[in-house]
Amino acid sequence: MSGSVDNRGRSRGGEDGAAPASIPMSEVGPTVDDMSTALWNDPAPAPRPAGWGAATHVAAGLWRIADPRGIVVGHVRAIAADGDWRYAAERFHAASGRFRRLGEFWSSNDALECLRYAR
């Protein structure tokens, strides 16, 4: 029986089905545990939609904002600036396949309101 091969073409185990070879983390990338730890250690304060939707923490300094029906309306990104935080409202632009920044605000509430009313 031959060992399995990972998506990079490296052998993941011996001929006898032994445990996979050790691969350095620098080659593998972050694991799910590493990413969840990074999210929980995020120093940026989370935005709080004022009764009209929900914010889901998706990356360090980034929240996905959904309306009450669960439809995603955009992202709020925290940006460190002058010892404080600024918040950017971003919306996906399908034609370019990228997020476009609608504006930067000193308040997360202002960024959320920008996403709410810029539809």
RALIN-V368129 format. One record per residue. N is the residue number from 0. RES is the residue in three letters. PHI is phi in degrees with one decimal (NA if undefined). NEAR is the number of other ideal C-beta (glycine too) atoms within 10 Angstrom. D_CENTER is the distance of its C-alpha to the mean C-alpha in Angstrom with 2 decimals. Layout:
N,RES,PHI,NEAR,D_CENTER
N,RES,PHI,NEAR,D_CENTER
//
This chain:
0,MET,NA,8,40.06
1,SER,-95.4,10,37.59
2,GLY,-72.6,16,34.24
3,SER,-78.7,11,31.00
4,VAL,-121.5,11,29.17
5,ASP,-79.4,13,25.41
6,ASN,-70.7,5,23.57
7,ARG,-104.2,9,24.60
8,GLY,83.8,6,28.24
9,ARG,-92.4,13,28.78
10,SER,-69.8,13,30.93
11,ARG,-104.9,13,29.20
12,GLY,-164.8,16,32.45
13,GLY,-80.0,13,36.16
14,GLU,-64.6,9,38.92
15,ASP,-93.9,8,39.71
16,GLY,79.2,10,36.23
17,ALA,-63.8,9,35.60
18,ALA,-57.9,9,32.22
19,PRO,-59.7,13,29.70
20,ALA,-66.6,12,30.15
21,SER,-73.8,6,27.98
22,ILE,-115.9,12,25.34
23,PRO,-59.6,6,24.04
24,MET,-59.8,10,20.34
25,SER,-62.6,6,20.29
26,GLU,-89.4,8,21.05
27,VAL,-84.0,11,18.85
28,GLY,97.3,8,15.51
29,PRO,-69.0,11,13.28
30,THR,-91.3,10,14.10
31,VAL,-59.9,7,12.41
32,ASP,-62.9,8,14.23
33,ASP,-62.5,12,13.07
34,MET,-68.3,13,9.32
35,SER,-68.2,12,10.28
36,THR,-64.4,11,12.61
37,ALA,-61.8,12,10.32
38,LEU,-66.3,14,8.39
39,TRP,-73.7,9,11.94
40,ASN,-95.0,8,13.36
41,ASP,-67.0,15,11.35
42,PRO,-76.9,9,14.39
43,ALA,-73.1,18,13.25
44,PRO,-68.5,10,14.86
45,ALA,-76.5,12,13.06
46,PRO,-72.9,22,14.37
47,ARG,-127.9,12,16.78
48,PRO,-59.4,21,17.85
49,ALA,-80.5,10,21.63
50,GLY,79.4,6,22.69
51,TRP,-111.1,14,21.45
52,GLY,-172.2,18,18.03
53,ALA,-139.0,14,15.07
54,ALA,-111.4,17,11.79
55,THR,-116.3,12,9.10
56,HIS,-72.4,16,6.77
57,VAL,-112.2,11,3.32
58,ALA,-165.9,13,2.87
59,ALA,-59.2,15,6.43
60,GLY,74.8,18,7.91
61,LEU,-137.7,17,5.64
62,TRP,-127.6,25,6.98
63,ARG,-88.8,15,7.98
64,ILE,-109.9,23,11.76
65,ALA,-120.9,16,14.33
66,ASP,-79.6,15,18.08
67,PRO,-59.8,10,20.60
68,ARG,-83.4,6,21.07
69,GLY,92.8,8,17.44
70,ILE,-81.9,9,17.00
71,VAL,-70.2,15,13.73
72,VAL,-105.8,19,15.02
73,GLY,156.4,25,12.16
74,HIS,-125.0,22,9.48
75,VAL,-117.9,24,10.55
76,ARG,-113.1,21,9.62
77,ALA,-87.0,21,11.69
78,ILE,-128.1,12,14.01
79,ALA,-70.8,11,16.66
80,ALA,-151.8,11,20.05
81,ASP,53.2,7,23.59
82,GLY,72.5,5,22.87
83,ASP,-134.5,8,20.99
84,TRP,-121.6,16,17.74
85,ARG,-111.0,16,17.40
86,TYR,-125.4,25,15.01
87,ALA,-104.9,20,14.30
88,ALA,-92.3,26,14.36
89,GLU,-128.2,20,12.96
90,ARG,-130.4,17,14.16
91,PHE,-72.6,13,14.02
92,HIS,-111.2,10,17.42
93,ALA,-61.8,6,18.63
94,ALA,-63.0,5,21.60
95,SER,-94.6,8,19.79
96,GLY,72.9,7,16.72
97,ARG,-134.4,9,14.54
98,PHE,-85.7,14,12.99
99,ARG,-111.8,11,15.82
100,ARG,-82.0,12,15.93
101,LEU,-85.4,15,18.35
102,GLY,168.5,13,19.10
103,GLU,-118.3,15,18.45
104,PHE,-136.2,17,19.84
105,TRP,-80.3,13,20.98
106,SER,-121.5,12,20.16
107,SER,-65.9,22,17.01
108,ASN,-62.7,14,19.62
109,ASP,-65.9,14,20.69
110,ALA,-64.0,27,17.27
111,LEU,-64.4,25,17.04
112,GLU,-65.0,16,20.62
113,CYS,-60.1,20,20.02
114,LEU,-65.1,24,17.57
115,ARG,-64.4,17,20.07
116,TYR,-98.0,7,23.10
117,ALA,-91.7,12,22.03
118,ARG,-90.5,9,22.10
//
